[in-house]
Amino acid sequence: MNRHSTPIASTPGKTSETSPSRLDVQHWYRRIYAFCQARLMCDSDTEDAVQETFARAIKHFSELRTRDAVGGWLRRIAHNVCIDMIRRQQIRRTDPVDVQTIANDATADLPADRDQREHLMRLIRALPQSQREIILLYYYENMTYDQIAAWLGIARSTVCDRLNRARQSLKAELTTTGGAS
């Protein structure tokens, strides 16, 4: 049994219909990681934020009222953790996002492929946070428009609009630079 398959937070005295009996870290980890990474853009800070998010979630797990609220609740905690980190100026903006963490390098057989992906990731990092976040959730987390809208607490039309604006920006930059760095 791995460490994430056992309950890590319980809610004594509540039934399973009204509250989850455990916080499934393994299920939520990648989404919380992507959420934090889109805001912090630094792997070490992202890892710290994810760890702090789950630590706070475990500490306050008994406050969660329904199973359906877990995603939004974790997202709110992660958002607050990221804001706290930014306010305390703990973020080292010079530490780049690890492209290999985000982009699967199994297809990077040729140096040109790797260079193109790294260039694309630089362009993604340069997008406004709201667009960058949706690009990462859509393309790297394979979330649907509806899932992204629910996850971020925004309208589906806003997701479509931001994704289209991000695509247009990336296309314009790739056209200008010829797809190379």
Backbone hydrogen bonds in HBPLUS format (Angstrom, degrees):
<---DONOR---> <-ACCEPTOR-->    atom                        ^
c    i                          cat <-CA-CA->   ^        H-A-AA   ^      H-
h    n   atom  resd res      DA  || num        DHA   H-A  angle D-A-AA Bond
n    s   type  num  typ     dist DA aas  dist angle  dist       angle   num
A0005-SER N   A0002-ASN O   3.21 MM   3  5.59 163.0  2.24 112.6 117.7     1
A0014-LYS N   A0011-THR O   3.31 MM   3  5.95 155.4  2.37 139.9 138.4     2
A0018-THR N   A0015-THR O   3.19 MM   3  5.62 136.5  2.39 106.7 116.8     3
A0019-SER N   A0015-THR O   3.10 MM   4  6.22 138.6  2.28 148.9 161.1     4
A0025-VAL N   A0023-LEU O   3.04 MM   2  5.84 119.6  2.42 111.6  95.3     5
A0027-HIS N   A0024-ASP O   3.15 MM   3  5.43 122.7  2.50 102.0 115.2     6
A0028-TRP N   A0024-ASP O   3.28 MM   4  6.61 154.5  2.35 151.0 157.7     7
A0029-TYR N   A0025-VAL O   2.78 MM   4  5.55 136.7  1.97 158.9 168.2     8
A0032-ILE N   A0028-TRP O   3.02 MM   4  6.15 166.4  2.03 165.2 169.6     9
A0033-TYR N   A0029-TYR O   2.81 MM   4  5.96 157.5  1.86 155.0 162.4    10
A0034-ALA N   A0030-ARG O   2.88 MM   4  6.09 165.3  1.91 148.2 151.6    11
A0035-PHE N   A0031-ARG O   2.89 MM   4  6.00 157.0  1.94 144.8 151.9    12
A0036-CYS N   A0032-ILE O   2.92 MM   4  6.12 163.9  1.94 151.3 154.6    13
A0037-GLN N   A0033-TYR O   2.77 MM   4  5.93 161.3  1.80 154.1 160.5    14
A0038-ALA N   A0034-ALA O   2.97 MM   4  6.03 152.5  2.05 145.2 151.0    15
A0039-ARG N   A0036-CYS O   3.06 MM   3  5.26 135.2  2.26 100.8 113.3    16
A0040-LEU N   A0036-CYS O   2.83 MM   4  6.02 160.4  1.87 159.0 165.3    17
A0041-MET N   A0037-GLN O   2.89 MM   4  5.05 154.1  1.96 129.8 137.9    18
A0046-THR N   A0042-CYS O   2.77 MM   4  5.91 155.3  1.83 157.1 165.7    19
A0047-GLU N   A0043-ASP O   2.89 MM   4  6.10 162.4  1.92 152.6 156.3    20
A0048-ASP N   A0044-SER O   3.08 MM   4  6.29 156.7  2.13 140.9 147.3    21
A0049-ALA N   A0045-ASP O   2.84 MM   4  6.07 156.4  1.90 147.9 154.7    22
A0050-VAL N   A0046-THR O   2.86 MM   4  6.11 159.2  1.90 155.4 160.7    23
A0051-GLN N   A0047-GLU O   2.98 MM   4  6.13 165.4  2.00 149.0 153.1    24
A0052-GLU N   A0048-ASP O   2.91 MM   4  6.11 162.0  1.94 149.0 154.3    25
A0053-THR N   A0049-ALA O   2.79 MM   4  5.94 151.2  1.87 144.8 153.4    26
A0054-PHE N   A0050-VAL O   3.03 MM   4  6.32 166.0  2.05 155.8 157.1    27
A0055-ALA N   A0051-GLN O   2.94 MM   4  6.14 149.5  2.04 145.1 154.6    28
A0056-ARG N   A0052-GLU O   2.90 MM   4  6.09 162.2  1.93 150.6 154.3    29
A0057-ALA N   A0053-THR O   2.89 MM   4  6.10 154.3  1.95 145.4 153.7    30
A0058-ILE N   A0054-PHE O   2.92 MM   4  6.02 159.4  1.97 144.8 149.2    31
A0059-LYS N   A0055-ALA O   3.05 MM   4  6.23 160.2  2.09 144.2 150.0    32
A0060-HIS N   A0056-ARG O   2.95 MM   4  6.13 150.3  2.04 149.0 156.1    33
A0061-PHE N   A0058-ILE O   3.41 MM   3  5.03 171.5  2.42 101.2 102.5    34
A0063-GLU N   A0060-HIS O   2.94 MM   3  5.62 159.3  1.98 121.1 127.7    35
A0064-LEU N   A0061-PHE O   3.08 MM   3  5.61 161.4  2.12 116.2 121.8    36
A0069-ALA N   A0066-THR O   3.14 MM   3  5.54 155.6  2.20 109.0 116.2    37
A0070-VAL N   A0067-ARG O   3.33 MM   3  5.79 174.8  2.33 118.7 119.9    38
A0073-TRP N   A0069-ALA O   2.93 MM   4  5.88 158.9  1.98 158.1 165.1    39
A0074-LEU N   A0070-VAL O   2.84 MM   4  6.01 164.5  1.86 157.6 160.8    40
A0075-ARG N   A0071-GLY O   2.92 MM   4  6.08 158.4  1.96 148.0 154.8    41
A0076-ARG N   A0072-GLY O   2.93 MM   4  6.09 154.5  2.00 144.5 150.9    42
A0077-ILE N   A0073-TRP O   3.05 MM   4  6.34 158.1  2.10 146.7 152.6    43
A0078-ALA N   A0074-LEU O   2.81 MM   4  6.06 166.5  1.83 154.4 158.2    44
A0079-HIS N   A0075-ARG O   2.80 MM   4  5.98 158.6  1.85 149.2 155.4    45
A0080-ASN N   A0076-ARG O   2.98 MM   4  6.20 163.7  2.01 149.2 153.0    46
A0081-VAL N   A0077-ILE O   2.88 MM   4  6.15 155.6  1.94 152.8 160.1    47
A0082-CYS N   A0078-ALA O   2.93 MM   4  6.16 164.3  1.95 153.9 157.5    48
A0083-ILE N   A0079-HIS O   2.95 MM   4  6.21 162.3  1.98 152.7 157.8    49
A0084-ASP N   A0080-ASN O   2.88 MM   4  6.06 160.0  1.92 147.1 152.9    50
A0085-MET N   A0081-VAL O   2.92 MM   4  6.21 156.7  1.98 150.4 156.6    51
A0086-ILE N   A0082-CYS O   2.94 MM   4  6.20 161.1  1.98 152.4 157.3    52
A0087-ARG N   A0083-ILE O   2.88 MM   4  6.07 165.0  1.90 155.3 159.6    53
A0088-ARG N   A0084-ASP O   3.00 MM   4  6.18 149.9  2.09 145.7 153.5    54
A0090-GLN N   A0085-MET O   3.15 MM   5  5.53 177.5  2.15 160.2 160.1    55
A0089-GLN N   A0086-ILE O   2.99 MM   3  5.01 155.8  2.05 105.2 111.5    56
A0095-ASP N   A0092-ARG O   3.02 MM   3  5.88 172.7  2.03 129.7 132.0    57
A0101-THR N   A0098-ASP O   2.98 MM   3  5.40 138.9  2.16 108.5 119.8    58
A0103-ALA N   A0099-VAL O   2.74 MM   4  5.73 164.7  1.76 166.8 169.3    59
A0108-ALA N   A0105-ASP O   3.06 MM   3  4.85 160.2  2.10 101.1 106.7    60
A0113-ASP N   A0110-LEU O   3.03 MM   3  5.33 121.9  2.38 105.4 119.0    61
A0114-ARG N   A0110-LEU O   3.23 MM   4  6.62 161.1  2.26 155.3 160.0    62
A0115-ASP N   A0111-PRO O   2.86 MM   4  6.09 160.5  1.89 152.8 158.6    63
A0116-GLN N   A0112-ALA O   2.89 MM   4  6.09 156.5  1.94 148.2 154.3    64
A0117-ARG N   A0113-ASP O   2.98 MM   4  6.24 160.8  2.02 151.0 155.9    65
A0118-GLU N   A0114-ARG O   2.89 MM   4  6.09 159.7  1.93 151.4 157.5    66
A0119-HIS N   A0115-ASP O   2.89 MM   4  6.06 154.2  1.95 145.2 152.5    67
A0120-LEU N   A0116-GLN O   2.90 MM   4  6.14 158.5  1.94 147.3 153.3    68
A0121-MET N   A0117-ARG O   2.88 MM   4  6.13 155.9  1.94 148.4 154.9    69
A0122-ARG N   A0118-GLU O   2.96 MM   4  6.24 147.1  2.07 143.5 152.2    70
A0123-LEU N   A0119-HIS O   3.02 MM   4  6.36 154.4  2.09 148.4 155.3    71
A0124-ILE N   A0120-LEU O   2.87 MM   4  6.18 152.6  1.94 148.7 157.0    72
A0125-ARG N   A0121-MET O   2.87 MM   4  6.06 159.0  1.92 146.2 151.6    73
A0126-ALA N   A0122-ARG O   3.12 MM   4  6.32 133.1  2.35 136.0 147.9    74
A0126-ALA N   A0123-LEU O   3.15 MM   3  5.07 130.3  2.41  92.2 105.6    75
A0127-LEU N   A0124-ILE O   3.08 MM   3  5.32 154.7  2.15 106.6 114.4    76
A0131-GLN N   A0128-PRO O   3.00 MM   3  5.47 125.5  2.31 112.8 126.2    77
A0132-ARG N   A0128-PRO O   2.87 MM   4  6.04 170.2  1.88 164.0 167.4    78
A0133-GLU N   A0129-GLN O   2.92 MM   4  5.93 164.5  1.94 151.4 155.0    79
A0135-ILE N   A0131-GLN O   2.97 MM   4  6.23 161.1  2.00 155.3 160.8    80
A0136-LEU N   A0132-ARG O   2.97 MM   4  6.21 166.2  1.99 155.6 158.7    81
A0137-LEU N   A0133-GLU O   2.97 MM   4  6.19 160.9  2.01 148.5 154.1    82
A0138-TYR N   A0134-ILE O   2.86 MM   4  5.88 160.8  1.89 150.1 155.5    83
A0139-TYR N   A0135-ILE O   2.88 MM   4  5.85 169.0  1.90 154.7 157.7    84
A0140-TYR N   A0136-LEU O   2.94 MM   4  5.11 142.4  2.08 125.3 137.2    85
A0141-GLU N   A0136-LEU O   3.13 MM   5  6.58 126.8  2.42 148.4 159.7    86
A0143-MET N   A0137-LEU O   3.10 MM   6  5.84 169.6  2.11 148.3 149.0    87
A0148-ILE N   A0144-THR O   2.91 MM   4  6.15 162.8  1.94 155.0 159.4    88
A0149-ALA N   A0145-TYR O   2.87 MM   4  6.08 162.3  1.90 152.3 157.7    89
A0150-ALA N   A0146-ASP O   2.96 MM   4  6.16 161.9  2.00 147.3 151.9    90
A0151-TRP N   A0147-GLN O   2.81 MM   4  5.92 159.8  1.85 148.2 154.8    91
A0152-LEU N   A0148-ILE O   2.85 MM   4  5.97 162.3  1.88 156.0 159.2    92
A0153-GLY N   A0149-ALA O   2.82 MM   4  5.62 122.6  2.16 135.9 150.2    93
A0154-ILE N   A0149-ALA O   3.01 MM   5  4.94 148.2  2.11 137.1 143.8    94
A0158-THR N   A0155-ALA O   3.01 MM   3  5.17 128.3  2.29  99.3 112.9    95
A0159-VAL N   A0155-ALA O   3.17 MM   4  6.63 150.6  2.26 147.1 155.0    96
A0160-CYS N   A0156-ARG O   2.98 MM   4  6.36 162.8  2.01 155.3 159.0    97
A0161-ASP N   A0157-SER O   2.93 MM   4  6.07 160.3  1.96 143.3 148.9    98
A0162-ARG N   A0158-THR O   2.89 MM   4  6.05 170.5  1.90 153.3 155.7    99
A0163-LEU N   A0159-VAL O   2.90 MM   4  6.00 161.4  1.93 153.5 159.2   100
A0164-ASN N   A0160-CYS O   2.91 MM   4  6.04 159.9  1.95 148.1 153.9   101
A0165-ARG N   A0161-ASP O   2.91 MM   4  6.15 159.6  1.95 150.1 155.9   102
A0166-ALA N   A0162-ARG O   2.90 MM   4  6.05 156.2  1.95 145.1 151.9   103
A0167-ARG N   A0163-LEU O   2.90 MM   4  6.11 161.5  1.93 149.6 154.8   104
A0168-GLN N   A0164-ASN O   2.92 MM   4  6.11 160.8  1.95 149.4 154.6   105
A0169-SER N   A0165-ARG O   2.96 MM   4  6.15 158.8  2.00 147.3 152.9   106
A0170-LEU N   A0166-ALA O   2.90 MM   4  6.13 165.0  1.92 153.8 157.9   107
A0171-LYS N   A0167-ARG O   2.79 MM   4  5.94 162.5  1.82 152.1 157.5   108
A0172-ALA N   A0168-GLN O   2.91 MM   4  6.05 161.6  1.95 147.6 152.5   109
A0173-GLU N   A0169-SER O   2.98 MM   4  6.20 162.1  2.02 149.4 154.3   110
A0174-LEU N   A0170-LEU O   2.82 MM   4  6.00 161.8  1.86 153.1 158.5   111
A0175-THR N   A0171-LYS O   2.85 MM   4  5.97 151.7  1.93 147.4 155.3   112
A0176-THR N   A0172-ALA O   2.92 MM   4  6.07 158.0  1.97 146.2 152.4   113
A0177-THR N   A0173-GLU O   2.89 MM   4  6.05 160.9  1.93 150.3 155.2   114
A0178-GLY N   A0174-LEU O   2.81 MM   4  5.50 111.7  2.28 129.6 144.5   115
A0179-GLY N   A0174-LEU O   2.78 MM   5  4.52 125.4  2.08 132.0 141.5   116
A0180-ALA N   A0177-THR O   3.38 MM   3  5.78 168.2  2.39 109.8 113.1   117
